[in-house]
Amino acid sequence: KFDLFPSGTSTARIESWVMRAAQKNGVDVRQVIVVSAQTGLGVERLWEVIEARAKSRPLVVVGMANVGKSSVLNCLIKASDTDMEHSFTTSPYPGTTLGAYSIMLPGRGMTIIDTPGLLGSHRLQDRVCAKSVRDIMPRERIRARVYQLQAGQTLFLGGLARLDFVSGEDQPFVVYAANALRVHRTKLQNADALYEEHVGGLLTPPCEHCDEDLRGLLPKKMGFKDGRPLDVVIPGLGFIRLSGKAVDLRVHVPKGIEIAVRPALISK
């Protein structure tokens, strides 16, 4: 889904970052290829690599639900020049692929197998209702939203996450999330009352159809010294780019959502 990244994002930087992240987590990666099923970016290159390495062996595609596996596979079928009319089912909702589904490519001697997306509870997109999935899943190129904050201010990302700027010099915070997701700025001293009064309304998702356990945000203290820009990642929702200046934060998310910190993925 590289078409969702802000314009000007370097594919080489993303490929390098993914390679490092995979190696850090003990995954033996041969190659990283950035693709977009929407624009066709990288699909021809991906097909050439697969054809050269798989030969007659079956190609099995695995991954988390709703990351675009089936859409990429449909692009690969077109790239294979087999004039096939069959395709894999796609949907914006997790769990659409219910069982392993295979397609034989005529004249290629290769079978492509699509598998059900892995489901978990560590991403907010896996926890919200079907309606709210559409609110937090980007459907167009993400626009970076820059907020110049002072200590004592708070940002709400809908009602699913909250960032408190506790102390530090005035500095920018850049939000990368679905353009449809409302970001609300307020004073830290008013944040608790605002959340209690407006969660599910002004601060949505969660909506009335989401699980109640998404409405209790738990705080986590986070402090950073002067250094390089960092991303505070809220799985399944988005990330907030920090400037690299020293800062003390409290980040609030629902129970079971593990906040991550990484070197800034986008350089500007």
Salt bridges, closest charged atoms under 4 A:
GLU15 OE2 - ARG45 NH1 3.23
GLU51 OE2 - ARG108 NH1 2.51
ASP126 OD2 - ARG123 NE 2.81
ASP135 OD2 - LYS131 NZ 3.62
ASP164 OD1 - ARG162 NE 2.84
ASP164 OD2 - ARG250 NE 3.55
ASP164 OD2 - HIS252 NE2 2.71
GLU169 OE1 - LYS245 NZ 3.95
ASP192 OD1 - ARG162 NH1 2.77
GLU197 OE2 - HIS198 NE2 3.75
GLU208 OE2 - HIS209 NE2 3.42
GLU212 OE2 - ARG215 NE 3.71
ASP213 OD2 - ARG127 NH2 3.87
ASP231 OD2 - ARG262 NE 3.06
